Amino acid sequence: MRNISDIIEKYLKGILQDSPEGIIEIQRNDLAEQFSCVPSQINYVISTRFTLEKGYLVESKRGGGGYVRIRRIELPGPTTLHTHLHQTIGEEMGQSAAEGLIYQLVEARFLTAREAALMQAAVSREVLMVKLPYRDQIRARMMKAMLISLLS
């Protein structure tokens, strides 16, 4: 059985996908009530699964009329994707940023789940057992090389 975080994530992604503007506004308390959980569970899902690295922009307003606004950031079209990736990756890239970018490319259907799994394995800190900042530099170069090969 899936856990409540997975269910909440799937629900939010579903309504975000159905939104013509790619934006949703939710109230933490209402959503917590809907899923019979505490509002901090909603916060956890949003803060861990709707990050900038994964292609989401989250705005939050606390208080009586507070809300959480989640916006899906669309990747550029295939013609400008190479430039976007080169700028996004830069000269160094941490593991969480690499995983976020891979996740975003899978979500946008530029990569398959299998390609993503291979890339994540190749750029993990357990494989790249080199001291920082060299590890992040090697990871960035590997990400660029793999993505150029896969997306060309």
N, C-alpha and C positions, 0 to 999 in steps of 0.2 A: 504494500500500500504506500502511496506517495505521502510525503509529509505536508503539513499545512503551508509551509513556505512555497513548495512547488505548486500547490493548488492556487495560492494567491498570485504567484508570478504568472501562471498560465491565464488566470482570469484577467489580470491587468493587461497582459500582452494581447489577449483577445479583444478587449474593448478598445485598446489602442489601435489595433489593426483595423477595426471597424470604423474608427474615427476618420472622417474625410480629411481633416486638417493634420492628423498625426499627433494630436494633443488630447490629453484627458485631464480632467480636474476631479479629484476625489477628496473626500473628507475621511481622515484616519478613523475617527470614532464610528462613522457609519459603516465603513468597510470592516472594521474589527467586529462590530455587531453582526454584520452579515455572515462572517466566517466564525463567529463564536470564539474569538481570540482577544488578546489584549492589544491595545494600540501600538505597544512597543514591538509586537510581532510584525505589524505593517511597516513600521520604521525599519526593522531589520531587513525585510524583503526589499524595500525600496533602496536602502543604502548599499546593499550587497549585489543586487541583481539588475539595478537600473542606474548604472554608473556611466560616466562620460566615456570611459574606455570601451564600454559595451554599446555605445551609440545612443545614449539617452541623456537628456538634460532635465534635471529635476529642480523645481522651484518650490519653496515651502513657505507658508505663512501660518504662524501659530496664533492661537487665541480663539475666541468665541466663533468667529466666522472663518476660521483657518482652513486652509486647503493644501493639497499637494498637487502640483501640476507636473505632469510627465510629458515630455516632448521627444518624439523619435527623431534623431538626427539622421537624415538620409545620406548615404554615400553618393558621391558624384557618379555620373554615368561612366561607362567603360572608357570613353575617350580621355577623360581627365583623371581616371582612377590612379594611373601610374604616378602622376605628379602628386596627387593627394597622399598616396602611400609613402612616397619618398619624403615628403614634408612631415608627415605624421611620425614616421620612424626616426628620422634624423640620424645622427652619428652614434647615439647610444639609446638603448631601449631596455627598460626593466622587465622582469618576468610578468608582472601583473598587467603592464601596458601591452605586452605582446599577446598575452592571453585574451585581453579585452579586444584587441584588434582582430584576432583570429575569430573570436566569438561574433563580432560585428560582421565580418565577411561571410560567416556561415549563415547568419540571420538574413543577410542580403542575397544569399544563394550564389555568391561568387566562389565559395569553397564547399566541398562535400564534408560530411562528418568525418569520413576517413582521412581526407587530406588534413583537416583540422587536427585530428588526433596525432597524426604523424608530425605535423609542425610543432604542436605543443610538446611532444616528447623530445624533439630535437633541440628546442630552445629552453628546456627546463634547467634550473640551476643545478640539479643533480647530474645532468649530463655535461654541462659547461662548468666544470670544476676548475675555474680560474678565478683569481682575485679580481675584485672590482677595481677600477672601472673597465678593465679589459673584458670581463664577462659581458657587460652591457654593450660594449662595442662589437664584440663577436656576435652577440644575439641580433643586433641591428643589421649587421652585414648578412647574416644567415636569413633573417626575415626578408630582407630586400631580394636576395637571390632566389629564395623559394617562391616568393610572390610574383616576381618577374617571370619565372619559369611556368608557374601555374596559370597566370592570368594573361599570358601572351597568346 
